[in-house]
Amino acid sequence: MQRDTHYIKTVFGLKLRELRQDKKWSLQDLSRHTGLSKSYLNEIEKGKKYPKPEKINLLSQALQVDFDDLVSTKLGKNLQDILEITQSAFFREIPLELFGISRSSLVSILSDAPTKVSAFIHALISISRHHNLSQEQFYFAVLGSYQELHGNYFPDLEQYAKEFVQEHPQCGTGPLQEEALLEVLEKKFALRVETKELTRYGASPKLRSLYVPEVRKLMLSHLLDKSQRLFILAKEVGFQLMGLKERPTTYSWLDFKNFEELLNNHRASYFAGAVLIDKKRLSYKIKELLDSPQFSPKDLETLMREFSTSPETFYYRLTNILPHELGLKDLFYLCFTKKKDSEVIEIIKELHMSRPQAPHRNHIQEHYCRRWIAVDNLLRLEEQSTLSGAQISHYRDSGQSYLVFSTSERNPFSEGTNRSYCLGLHLNSQSIKKLRIARSENLLERSVGVTCQSCGILDCKVRQAPPVRLEKQHQRERMLQAIDTLRREALS
């Protein structure tokens, strides 16, 4: 099978670099021995250029290797491992340029210490398999890192939304909002929208919409409420307006073909949130709430309902606004779910823009702390359809504290399955000045852990499992202490 040009360039560059380093030559040294410029040799090693036969001859003579060996695509084990990594679908689908990394610079990094680096990457892959991390979860982690890198604020998407609302003001707010979005989709983008009983075809109630690009048709589930319809319509406008061809066709997600689909889904979702919730108005209102001397769940719910009947859309929009507009950059956002007749609580969405330790999803089936307000509300939700609250959470192990807001709601698409959303703001000497509400006397303060299996709050009345991981750690510490005592006694 004929190799592609990029592959051949990469192989040649890797071999040239290794041969040069074996001789302990710099690029300048190789330039002096061959008469080829240093910049040209650098381009070859990075896999950007492939030399003509007469120049390969110069290189083979200088490096004292056969011409055929130099142009062969066979590699030694060290370089083969690197090539397998850089040519794998896993790495090729990740847009490294989002993180300011070029393919050639990645090859260069890997080839500096091929055995150690490739072993390290293989170790990461092995760990991910051990913890049951799928390719989907890996891509979501990459997307999360991309969002964190940008503080989950994207000026180009904000500008798209701003210009769209200026041109179509009724799409942003007002009683005719849905009709206005439908009109844009139908007239500007020639897209038909219809409401359909999707469950009649055997689909789960979780299937909220289906887009059929061949006939430019968007089908909406009859189970959608107003806020869900608005979000899907605004999101579809985002896909169409920005010309995002690589995209999922269903909501909720079933699967995705590549990372580009995942990224474009994020871009369209961000656009929808920015259209439906005005940045300036929410910035002003949330600042008022955070500056309140007393916390009231009613005030939180009133504010949320003013902007959206969807807690998910509201809380997520806050992750765009709080860092950029109010300078509250250390925060986390989590979405929990609990199924009917089950005590298992899962984190299904997360975003961390916090350098200190914050609660993270785990894939080893440990029990999340029942002292978290989002989890506590989720367990108590049966009495009402929504439940909001806030608390100061002191993480015992890390010593960090967060002001956490949370709203739990029943999931209309899955009977008995409820969801809980929370936003945690890190409390430090700077943020506390902007969070007068954190000094509210009626705000509950609790010491919390992360999972029961690693929690040191031994008198916890809501613990779901013994602290087995913590006990192992303590056992190890006692063993090390005993060894130290024995050594000192033997040396005295």
GUSEVEX-660625 format. One record per residue (C-alpha): x, y, z; residue in three letters. Coordinates in pm, whole numbers, padded with zeros to 5 digits, always signed. Each point is the difference from the previous one (the first is absolute). Layout:
<recs>
XYZALA ...
</recs>
This chain:
<recs>
+00000+00000+00000MET +00142+00337-00100GLN +00081+00225+00295ARG -00138+00354+00004ASP +00237+00294-00046THR -00035+00126+00356HIS +00096-00341+00138TYR +00312-00023-00223ILE +00113+00351+00098LYS -00049-00077+00369THR +00195-00330-00021VAL +00291+00162-00184PHE +00012+00291+00247GLY +00002-00233+00300LEU +00282-00214-00146LYS +00209+00303-00092LEU -00037+00149+00346ARG +00096-00329+00170GLU +00307-00050-00222LEU +00115+00356+00061ARG -00043-00035+00377GLN +00185-00334-00003ASP +00302+00192-00130LYS -00060+00269+00263LYS -00030+00258-00276TRP -00201+00318+00013SER -00197+00117-00302LEU +00285+00243-00063GLN +00246-00290-00005ASP -00211-00191-00254LEU -00032+00316-00207SER +00378+00038-00007ARG +00051-00364-00111HIS -00264+00009-00276THR -00009+00360-00117GLY -00377+00005+00059LEU -00142+00291+00199SER -00083-00044+00367LYS -00359+00123-00052SER -00053-00246-00287TYR +00129-00292+00212LEU -00228+00108+00282ASN -00301-00009-00235GLU +00097-00352-00111ILE +00029-00127+00356GLU -00341+00144+00086LYS -00156-00191-00288GLY -00089+00312-00194LYS +00231-00061-00297LYS +00141-00300-00183TYR +00342+00045-00170PRO +00075-00077-00363LYS +00221-00305-00081PRO +00321+00202-00041GLU -00051+00153+00346LYS -00079-00340+00154ILE +00334-00111-00148ASN +00179+00282+00184LEU -00171-00099+00325LEU +00076-00373-00034SER +00369+00072-00070GLN +00031+00241+00294ALA -00177-00237+00240LEU +00174-00309-00143GLN -00318-00197-00071VAL -00125-00165-00319ASP -00230+00205-00220PHE -00257-00284-00001ASP +00004-00028+00381ASP -00059+00373+00035LEU -00301+00009-00233VAL -00148-00327+00130SER -00321+00037+00204THR +00117-00269+00240LYS +00072+00129+00348LEU +00161-00129+00316GLY -00224-00077+00299LYS +00047+00340+00170ASN -00095+00199-00308LEU -00271-00246-00098GLN -00175+00060+00332ASP +00008+00375-00062ILE -00136-00041-00351LEU -00281-00225+00118GLU -00102+00262+00255ILE +00013+00297-00237THR -00170-00188-00286GLN -00275-00156+00214SER -00359+00107-00064ALA -00019+00097+00366PHE +00265+00273-00035PHE -00068+00096-00360ARG -00361+00092+00079GLU +00091+00231+00289ILE +00046+00355-00131PRO +00333+00068+00168LEU +00000+00352-00145GLU -00272+00089+00253LEU +00270-00031+00265PHE +00271+00172-00205GLY +00171-00328-00088ILE +00097-00097-00354SER +00037-00360-00117ARG +00366+00061-00075SER +00070+00141+00346SER -00170-00304+00154LEU +00227-00230-00199VAL +00297+00209+00110SER -00099-00025+00368ILE -00049-00375-00025LEU +00326-00062-00181SER +00208+00187+00260ASP -00031-00299+00233ALA -00185-00262-00205PRO +00017-00293+00240THR -00107+00196+00308LYS -00268+00211-00167VAL -00160-00284-00194SER +00005-00213+00317ALA -00168+00286+00186PHE -00274+00034-00263ILE -00058-00375-00008HIS -00027+00014+00380ALA -00271+00268-00028LEU -00190-00215-00249ILE +00034-00299+00232SER -00129+00202+00297ILE -00297+00122-00203SER -00089-00359-00091ARG +00037-00110+00361HIS -00246+00267+00107HIS -00240-00083-00285ASN +00053+00331-00181LEU -00147-00023-00348SER +00111+00198-00303GLN -00315+00211+00050GLU +00098+00085+00357GLN +00353+00081-00114PHE -00130+00243-00263TYR -00231+00164+00253PHE +00301+00047+00227ALA +00189+00165-00290VAL -00295+00231-00062LEU -00016+00084+00370GLY +00370+00092-00002SER -00059+00221-00304TYR -00284+00179+00180GLN +00211+00046+00313GLU +00289+00137-00206LEU -00231+00277-00125HIS -00182+00056+00328GLY -00306-00143-00178ASN -00044+00338-00171TYR +00016+00025-00378PHE -00019+00356-00140PRO -00064-00115-00358ASP -00308-00198+00109LEU -00119+00289+00217GLU +00035+00227-00305GLN -00195-00240-00222TYR -00280-00001+00257ALA +00008+00378+00048LYS -00023+00072-00372GLU -00275-00259-00046PHE -00215+00150+00278VAL +00059+00352-00135GLN -00131-00119-00337GLU -00282-00211+00153HIS -00080+00159+00341PRO -00308-00217+00064GLN +00219-00313-00011CYS +00180+00114+00314GLY -00300+00066+00221THR -00373+00065+00004GLY -00327-00192-00042PRO +00060-00059-00374LEU +00347-00147+00055GLN -00080-00351-00123GLU -00188+00126-00305GLU +00290+00230-00085ALA +00256-00283+00017LEU -00224-00222-00212LEU -00033+00275-00258GLU +00379+00041-00022VAL +00052-00373-00047LEU -00273-00033-00259GLU +00055+00320-00202LYS +00372+00073+00038LYS +00126-00358+00000PHE -00281-00179-00188ALA -00034-00253+00280LEU -00332-00167+00087ARG -00085-00051+00368VAL -00273-00229+00126GLU -00106-00143+00333THR -00029-00377+00004LYS -00081-00277+00245GLU +00343-00161-00031LEU -00079-00270+00257THR -00256-00153-00240ARG +00294-00117-00212TYR +00164-00183+00288GLY +00229+00286+00104ALA +00073+00067+00366SER -00157+00313+00152PRO +00360+00121+00035LYS +00006+00067-00376LEU -00097+00367-00006ARG +00063+00077-00366SER +00124-00143-00328LEU +00152+00198-00288TYR -00011-00155-00348VAL +00248+00199-00215PRO -00094-00169-00328GLU -00347+00161+00007VAL +00090+00290+00233ARG -00255-00102+00259LYS +00009+00036+00381LEU -00240-00220+00198MET -00075+00100+00361LEU -00135-00234+00266SER -00355+00076+00114HIS +00127-00041+00359LEU +00211+00317-00011LEU -00094+00288+00226ASP +00034+00364-00109LYS +00360+00053+00119SER +00117-00325-00160GLN -00159+00089-00333ARG +00157+00348+00009LEU +00345-00139+00071PHE -00013-00260-00279ILE -00129+00259-00250LEU +00269+00252+00098ALA +00264-00271-00017LYS -00114-00096-00349GLU +00028+00364-00104VAL +00358-00015+00129GLY +00081-00307-00210PHE -00147+00160-00310GLN +00131+00354+00052LEU +00359-00111+00064MET -00010-00265-00274GLY +00095-00285+00234LEU -00025-00304-00226LYS +00167-00255+00229GLU -00266-00030+00269ARG -00221-00242+00193PRO -00348-00046-00145THR -00171-00099+00324THR -00064+00163+00334TYR +00078-00160+00241SER +00325-00150-00120TRP +00013-00357-00117LEU +00355-00003-00130ASP +00238+00209-00207PHE +00230-00082-00287LYS +00292+00228+00088ASN +00116+00279+00226PHE -00111+00267-00250GLU -00363-00099+00059GLU +00046+00038+00374LEU +00168+00339-00036LEU -00266+00131-00240ASN -00274-00121+00233ASN +00162+00207+00275HIS +00020+00305-00229ARG -00368-00022-00098ALA -00105-00056+00364SER +00205+00298+00116TYR -00159+00214-00273PHE -00348-00108+00114ALA +00070+00094+00362GLY +00139+00338-00106ALA -00308+00071-00215VAL -00252-00104+00265LEU +00169+00160+00302ILE +00132+00351-00047ASP +00348+00041+00144LYS -00029+00357+00124LYS -00337-00042+00167ARG +00094-00325+00177LEU +00335+00150+00108SER -00182+00286+00169TYR -00259-00223+00167LYS +00242-00265+00127ILE +00225+00271+00141LYS -00302+00130+00195GLU -00069-00349+00136LEU +00363-00061+00103LEU +00005+00337+00175ASP -00309-00084+00208SER +00051-00005+00379PRO -00228-00304+00037GLN -00042-00312-00212PHE -00351-00106-00100SER -00079-00307-00213PRO -00302+00191-00127LYS +00223+00283-00129ASP +00218-00253-00183LEU -00300-00168-00163GLU -00160+00336-00090THR +00319+00111-00171LEU +00032-00330-00184MET -00362+00008-00124ARG +00049+00358-00119GLU +00253-00126-00255PHE -00095-00361-00067SER -00229-00277+00120THR +00295-00233-00053SER +00239-00016+00299PRO +00259-00165-00225GLU +00005+00289-00248THR +00008+00257+00283PHE +00281-00162+00199TYR +00211-00068-00306TYR -00039+00359-00124ARG +00135+00114+00338LEU +00323-00191-00072THR +00047+00228-00305ASN -00082+00322+00184ILE +00142-00025+00351LEU +00369-00040-00099PRO -00008+00255-00282HIS -00236+00266+00137GLU +00049-00027+00378LEU +00354-00140+00018GLY -00113-00311+00191LEU +00227-00239-00188LYS +00036-00287+00245ASP -00325-00193-00030LEU -00145-00339-00083PHE -00327-00112-00157TYR -00148-00346+00045LEU -00314-00181-00113CYS -00114-00302+00203PHE -00261-00261-00082THR -00182-00260+00208LYS -00220-00273-00146LYS -00328-00119+00146LYS +00027-00263+00275ASP +00378+00033+00008SER +00235+00154+00252GLU +00273+00039-00264VAL +00080+00363-00080ILE +00209+00082-00306GLU +00172+00313-00129ILE -00088+00021-00369ILE +00138+00347-00078LYS +00284+00196+00153GLU +00209+00308-00061LEU +00290+00111+00216HIS +00160+00342-00018MET +00148-00025+00345SER +00365-00053+00085ARG -00074-00122+00356PRO -00146-00345+00049GLN -00367-00021-00092ALA -00233-00301-00023PRO +00066-00206-00311HIS -00181-00284-00171ARG +00149-00341+00074ASN -00034-00317-00206HIS +00065-00250+00276ILE -00354-00020+00140GLN +00071+00181+00327GLU -00276+00182+00191HIS -00003+00378-00032TYR -00024+00191+00326CYS -00361+00026+00123ARG +00089+00328+00169ARG +00023+00178-00334TRP -00308+00221-00033ILE -00065-00117-00357ALA -00007-00363+00115VAL -00202+00076+00314ASP -00262+00192-00204ASN -00015-00279-00256LEU -00085-00252+00271LEU -00269+00228+00147ARG -00155+00101-00332LEU -00293-00242+00012GLU -00205+00250+00199GLU +00003+00265-00275GLN +00085+00048-00369SER +00293+00239+00060THR +00218+00071+00301LEU +00265+00273+00027SER +00249+00087+00268GLY +00355+00102+00086ALA +00265-00084+00255GLN +00363+00062+00090ILE +00185-00326-00060SER +00330-00047+00185HIS +00200-00279-00164TYR +00171-00164+00294ARG +00280-00173-00193ASP +00108+00297-00215SER -00082+00281+00244GLY -00185+00188-00276GLN -00344+00160+00037SER -00268+00073-00259TYR -00327+00187-00010LEU -00226-00247-00183VAL -00336+00077-00161PHE -00220-00288-00110SER -00336-00075-00160THR -00151-00347-00037SER -00288-00091-00230GLU -00198-00295-00125ARG +00099-00128-00342ASN -00306+00011-00228PRO +00164-00239-00249PHE +00053-00285+00242SER -00260-00069+00267GLU +00158-00014+00343GLY +00341+00115-00121THR +00094+00333+00154ASN +00279+00247-00065ARG +00190+00244+00215SER +00219+00291-00118TYR +00252+00186+00208CYS +00249+00283-00033LEU +00286+00032+00251GLY +00193+00326+00048LEU +00337-00031+00172HIS +00027+00212+00313LEU +00329+00184+00048ASN +00114+00346+00110SER -00084+00149-00341GLN -00331-00170-00084SER -00151+00053+00346ILE +00001+00377-00068LYS -00237-00058-00293LYS -00216-00253+00185LEU -00176+00186+00278ARG -00265-00272-00009ILE +00262-00250+00126ALA -00013+00178+00337ARG -00376-00056+00029SER -00093-00130+00347GLU -00262-00238-00139ASN +00243-00171-00237LEU +00074-00357+00105LEU +00370-00091+00047GLU +00107-00364-00023ARG +00321-00198-00003SER -00009-00223-00306VAL +00204-00271-00165GLY +00024-00114-00359VAL -00092-00369+00020THR -00091-00208+00304CYS +00287-00240-00072GLN +00259+00277+00038SER -00170+00224+00258CYS +00148+00075+00341GLY -00325+00119+00163ILE -00034-00308+00218LEU -00314+00109+00189ASP -00199+00057-00322CYS -00360-00120+00040LYS -00071-00018-00374VAL +00304-00206-00099ARG -00079-00262-00265GLN +00324-00202+00020ALA +00296-00038+00239PRO +00312+00213-00069PRO +00195-00292-00148VAL +00237+00212-00209ARG +00075+00223+00296LEU +00062-00303+00221GLU +00249-00139-00254LYS +00179+00334-00002GLN +00018+00006+00380HIS +00124-00361+00006GLN +00278+00094-00241ARG +00095+00303+00212GLU +00018-00218+00314ARG +00218-00249-00187MET +00239+00275-00112LEU +00013+00138+00352GLN +00082-00346+00140ALA +00277-00045-00260ILE +00144+00338+00091ASP -00004-00090+00372THR +00173-00334-00069LEU +00267+00166-00214ARG +00080+00262+00265ARG +00018-00271+00267GLU +00234-00212-00216ALA +00226+00301-00069LEU +00017+00120+00362SER 
</recs>
